[in-house]
Amino acid sequence: MIIDQTAVQALMDRARRDVDDGLLPSVQVALAHSGELVAFATFGDATDTSRYVVYSATKAFVAGAMWVLIGDGLVDAATRVVDVVPEFGTNGKDVITIEQVMLHTSGFPTAPLSPVDGDTSRGRCAAFARWRLNWEPGTAFEYHASSAHWVLAEIIERVTGSDFRAVVEERVSGPAGLPRVLGDVPCAAAELTVVGEPATAEQMLATFGVATLDLGEVTTEALVTFNDPAVQRVGMPGGGGVMRAADLAMYYQAMLHNPGEMWSPGVLHDVTTNVRNRFPDKLIGVPANRTLGLVVAGDDGSSHLRGMGRTVSALAFGHNGAKGQIAWADPATGLSFGYCTNGLDENAVREPRRTVALASLAAVCVRG
């Protein structure tokens, strides 16, 4: 397959449009293929060296560290969390497995822990002891926006004896040829700016069938706190990664090509193909299609609802972030895509439509 430059230009034009129209302060877009970056551009008040808070696109990097440890034999997804972190086993949580945590089926989706408190093992474990279950683990899916990955961070530290941010750098981002993405990153992220007006109740009803969406803890107020250097320095494992769109695109190339066998091939095949969670997602109304750390596009016509647009293959996998951050790879074409913005669009109708448009354009940038 070869890169279709006309299609790439269409993608770039669509990305630029939101900046030119005054809807977003800046955006960064990257496309990679065959292990190389093939297109990268920044539009608006930023440069190609600018970095962005990628929110939940961070989760794939922390999951990547877990995949390394599974391949090393240090972690077994079937193991109970309490067998690694005894402090976790309060209030009925002793039955929860690492697999359930990674699949968001563990039953504590909104368990609270501030980034500053989560900076240390002591702070994390004090919170774990207080957490309670919303429902029986393993019986349903609800997105754990931050809580699950605090647990994974603690597991990483317990089995390696090293800070989880250092493990992500040494075993994941470094081997993938990328700079540090969690904690003390090379430079601060582009300032997050709230833009746009909320969609009207009529627009919400026409698009989603409800007048409002329950986004849990992923509120604009919470997302803006990532402008705080102290919060960025923590490197919140569920959403505090700071990087470029190029880093996202190239990380997913690493998943496609496994340079230096940074992951056990068997483990990598499992986490990119084996859908273990098909429980319905109450927010979007379709099966979650989750592996141990990623979302798979699937063949049910709902890939656009899973953040990968309408034109990817059923094999595509990825993990997007709040307010329109995009990250995925498609094994059928060899393409990977990264998109970042520091514009926190308040319009809950426009923002997902933007994601669908960009992802759909990106997926057709090869031919032959």
C-alpha positions in Angstrom: 0.0 0.0 0.0 1.1 3.6 -0.7 0.1 6.8 1.0 -2.6 8.7 -0.8 -1.4 12.3 -0.6 -4.7 13.7 -1.8 -6.5 11.9 1.1 -3.8 13.2 3.5 -4.4 16.7 2.3 -8.2 16.3 2.9 -7.4 15.2 6.4 -5.2 18.1 7.0 -7.7 20.6 5.6 -10.4 19.2 7.9 -8.1 19.5 10.9 -7.2 23.0 10.0 -10.8 24.1 9.5 -11.7 24.1 13.2 -8.8 26.4 13.9 -9.6 28.7 11.0 -13.2 28.8 12.1 -12.2 29.9 15.6 -13.6 26.7 17.2 -10.3 25.4 18.6 -7.1 27.3 19.6 -4.8 24.7 18.2 -4.7 21.1 16.9 -2.0 18.6 16.0 -2.5 15.7 13.6 -0.2 12.8 12.8 -0.4 9.8 10.5 2.1 6.9 10.5 2.7 3.9 8.3 5.3 1.1 8.0 6.9 2.2 11.2 7.4 5.8 10.1 5.7 9.1 10.5 4.3 10.0 7.1 2.3 13.2 7.9 2.5 15.6 10.8 1.2 19.2 11.2 0.2 21.7 13.8 -2.4 24.4 13.2 -3.2 27.4 15.4 -1.4 28.8 18.4 1.2 26.0 18.8 4.2 24.4 17.0 5.2 20.9 16.1 7.2 20.7 19.3 4.1 21.5 21.4 2.8 18.8 23.7 -0.8 18.2 24.7 -2.6 16.6 27.6 -4.1 13.5 25.9 -6.4 12.5 28.7 -7.6 8.8 28.4 -5.3 8.1 25.4 -2.8 7.8 28.3 -4.4 4.5 29.3 -2.8 2.6 26.5 0.7 3.5 27.7 0.0 2.3 31.2 -1.7 -0.8 29.7 1.5 -1.2 27.7 3.5 -1.5 30.9 1.1 -4.1 32.1 1.6 -6.1 28.9 5.3 -6.0 29.4 4.9 -7.4 32.9 2.5 -10.1 31.8 5.1 -11.2 29.2 7.8 -11.2 31.8 5.7 -13.5 34.0 5.4 -10.8 36.8 1.7 -10.3 36.3 -1.1 -12.7 35.6 -4.4 -11.0 34.6 -6.4 -13.8 36.4 -4.7 -12.9 39.7 -6.7 -11.0 42.3 -5.6 -7.5 42.9 -5.5 -8.1 46.7 -2.8 -10.8 46.1 -0.5 -8.0 44.8 -1.9 -5.0 46.8 -3.3 -6.3 50.1 -4.5 -2.8 51.1 -7.0 -3.0 48.2 -9.0 -5.9 49.7 -11.6 -3.9 51.8 -15.4 -3.5 51.4 -15.8 -6.6 49.3 -13.1 -5.7 46.7 -11.0 -8.8 47.6 -12.6 -10.7 44.7 -11.6 -8.3 42.0 -9.1 -9.6 39.4 -6.5 -7.6 37.5 -8.3 -8.6 34.3 -11.5 -7.0 35.6 -9.6 -3.8 36.4 -8.2 -3.7 32.9 -11.6 -4.3 31.4 -13.5 -1.7 33.4 -15.7 -4.4 34.9 -14.4 -4.2 38.4 -17.3 -2.2 39.9 -15.7 1.0 41.3 -16.0 3.4 38.3 -16.1 6.6 40.2 -14.0 5.8 43.2 -12.3 9.1 44.2 -8.6 9.9 44.3 -7.1 13.3 43.6 -4.0 13.4 41.4 -1.9 14.9 44.1 -2.9 12.1 46.6 -2.3 9.5 43.9 1.3 10.6 43.5 2.5 8.2 46.1 1.8 4.6 47.0 0.8 5.7 50.5 -1.8 8.1 49.1 -3.2 5.5 46.6 -3.5 2.8 49.2 -5.2 5.0 51.7 -7.9 5.7 49.0 -8.1 2.1 48.0 -9.0 1.1 51.6 -12.0 3.6 51.5 -13.3 2.6 48.1 -16.6 0.7 47.9 -18.2 -1.2 45.1 -21.1 0.1 42.9 -22.0 -3.4 41.7 -20.7 -6.9 41.7 -17.3 -7.2 39.9 -17.4 -8.9 36.5 -21.1 -8.4 35.9 -21.3 -5.1 34.0 -19.2 -2.5 32.2 -18.9 1.1 33.2 -16.0 3.3 32.2 -13.5 3.8 35.0 -12.2 7.2 34.0 -9.4 7.3 36.5 -9.9 4.8 39.3 -8.8 1.6 37.5 -5.5 3.0 36.4 -4.5 4.1 39.8 -4.8 0.5 40.8 -2.7 -0.6 37.7 0.0 2.0 38.7 0.2 0.5 42.2 0.4 -3.0 40.7 3.3 -1.9 38.4 5.2 -0.5 41.4 4.6 -3.5 43.6 5.9 -6.1 41.1 8.8 -4.0 39.7 9.9 -2.0 42.8 10.1 1.1 40.6 8.0 4.2 40.1 5.2 3.4 37.6 6.1 6.5 35.5 9.7 5.3 35.2 8.5 1.9 34.2 6.4 3.3 31.4 9.4 5.3 30.2 11.9 2.5 30.4 9.7 -0.4 29.2 7.2 1.3 26.9 7.8 4.8 25.5 11.5 4.5 25.4 11.6 1.2 23.5 9.0 2.6 21.1 11.4 5.5 20.4 9.4 8.1 22.2 10.2 10.7 24.9 8.9 10.4 28.4 5.1 10.9 28.4 4.2 10.7 32.1 5.4 12.8 35.0 8.5 14.9 34.4 8.0 15.2 30.6 10.3 17.3 28.4 8.0 20.4 28.5 4.6 21.6 29.7 1.4 20.9 27.8 -0.3 23.6 25.7 -2.7 25.5 27.8 -6.1 24.0 28.0 -8.9 26.4 26.9 -12.6 26.0 27.3 -14.3 26.8 24.0 -17.8 26.7 22.5 -21.2 26.7 23.9 -23.0 23.7 25.3 -25.4 22.0 22.8 -29.1 22.7 23.4 -31.4 20.2 24.9 -33.0 19.9 21.4 -29.7 19.1 19.8 -28.9 16.5 22.4 -32.2 14.8 22.1 -31.9 14.7 18.3 -28.4 13.2 18.5 -28.3 11.1 21.6 -32.0 10.6 22.5 -31.5 12.3 25.9 -31.3 15.9 26.9 -28.1 15.5 28.9 -25.2 13.0 29.2 -23.9 11.8 32.5 -20.1 12.0 32.0 -19.3 11.2 35.6 -16.1 12.7 36.8 -15.0 13.8 33.3 -16.3 17.3 33.7 -14.9 20.4 32.1 -13.9 21.6 35.5 -11.9 18.5 36.2 -10.3 18.5 32.8 -9.1 22.1 33.2 -7.2 21.2 36.4 -4.6 19.6 34.1 -3.3 23.1 33.4 -1.8 23.0 36.9 1.9 22.0 36.7 1.6 20.1 39.9 -1.1 17.9 38.4 0.8 17.4 35.2 3.9 16.4 37.1 2.0 13.6 38.8 1.4 11.9 35.5 -2.1 10.6 36.4 -2.1 7.0 34.9 -5.7 7.2 33.6 -5.4 10.6 31.9 -2.3 12.7 32.6 -0.1 11.8 29.7 1.6 14.8 27.9 2.8 14.2 24.4 2.5 15.1 20.7 0.1 13.7 18.1 3.2 12.2 16.5 4.0 10.3 19.7 0.5 8.8 19.7 0.7 7.8 16.0 4.2 6.2 16.5 3.2 4.4 19.7 0.5 2.6 17.7 3.0 1.8 15.0 4.9 0.1 17.8 1.8 -2.0 18.5 1.7 -2.9 14.8 5.4 -3.8 14.5 6.6 -4.6 18.0 10.2 -3.2 17.6 12.8 -5.2 19.4 9.9 -7.4 20.6 9.3 -4.9 23.4 6.2 -7.0 24.1 5.9 -10.8 24.1 4.3 -11.5 20.6 1.7 -13.7 22.2 0.7 -11.0 24.7 0.6 -8.3 22.0 -1.6 -10.5 19.8 -4.0 -11.1 22.7 -4.3 -7.4 23.7 -4.8 -6.2 20.1 -7.3 -8.8 19.1 -9.0 -10.7 22.0 -12.2 -8.9 22.9 -12.9 -9.9 26.5 -15.5 -7.4 27.4 -18.7 -7.1 25.3 -20.9 -5.7 28.0 -23.0 -2.8 26.7 -21.7 0.7 27.2 -24.5 2.6 28.9 -23.2 5.9 27.4 -23.1 4.9 23.7 -25.4 1.9 23.7 -23.2 -0.6 22.0 -20.9 -3.4 23.2 -17.7 -2.1 24.9 -15.5 -4.3 22.7 -12.5 -4.0 25.1 -9.4 -6.0 25.3 -6.8 -5.8 28.1 -6.3 -2.1 27.6 -7.7 -1.2 24.2 -11.0 -0.8 22.3 -11.5 -2.8 19.0 -13.5 -1.2 16.2 -15.6 -4.4 15.5 -17.7 -5.5 12.6 -21.1 -4.3 13.9 -21.1 -1.0 12.2 -20.4 0.9 15.4 -16.7 1.7 14.9 -17.6 5.5 14.8 -19.2 5.2 18.2 -15.9 3.7 19.5 -13.9 6.7 18.3 -12.3 5.2 15.2 -14.6 6.7 12.5 -16.6 4.9 9.8 -13.9 3.7 7.4 -11.5 1.6 9.5 -11.5 -2.1 9.3 -13.1 -4.3 12.0 -9.6 -5.1 13.3 -8.7 -1.5 14.2 -7.8 -0.8 17.8 -7.2 2.2 19.9 -8.0 4.3 22.9 -9.1 8.0 22.6 -9.1 10.7 25.2 -11.6 13.3 26.5 -12.5 16.3 24.4 -11.5 14.8 21.1 -8.0 13.3 21.5 -7.7 10.4 19.0 -5.4 7.4 18.9 -5.7 4.2 16.9 -4.1 1.8 14.5 -5.6 -0.4 11.7 -3.8 -3.7 11.0 -5.6 -4.0 7.7 -3.9 -0.8 6.2 -0.9 -0.4 8.5 -2.0 3.1 9.3 -2.0 4.7 12.8 -3.5 8.1 13.7 -2.9 10.6 16.4 -4.8 13.8 17.0 -4.6 16.3 19.8 -6.2 19.6 20.8 -6.1 21.9 23.7 -9.6 23.2 23.0 -12.1 21.8 25.5 -15.2 22.0 23.3 -18.3 22.4 25.4 -20.6 21.3 22.5 -21.2 17.6 23.2 -22.7 17.2 19.7 -20.0 18.9 17.7 -17.0 17.3 19.4 -17.9 13.6 18.6 -18.8 14.6 15.1 -15.4 16.1 14.7 -13.8 12.9 15.9 -15.8 10.8 13.4 -14.9 13.1 10.5 -11.2 13.2 11.3 -10.9 9.5 12.0 -12.8 8.6 8.9 -10.6 10.7 6.7 -7.4 9.4 8.3 -8.4 5.7 7.7 -8.5 6.1 3.9 -5.1 7.7 3.5 -3.6 4.6 1.8 -4.4 3.0 -1.5 -3.2 0.0 -3.5 
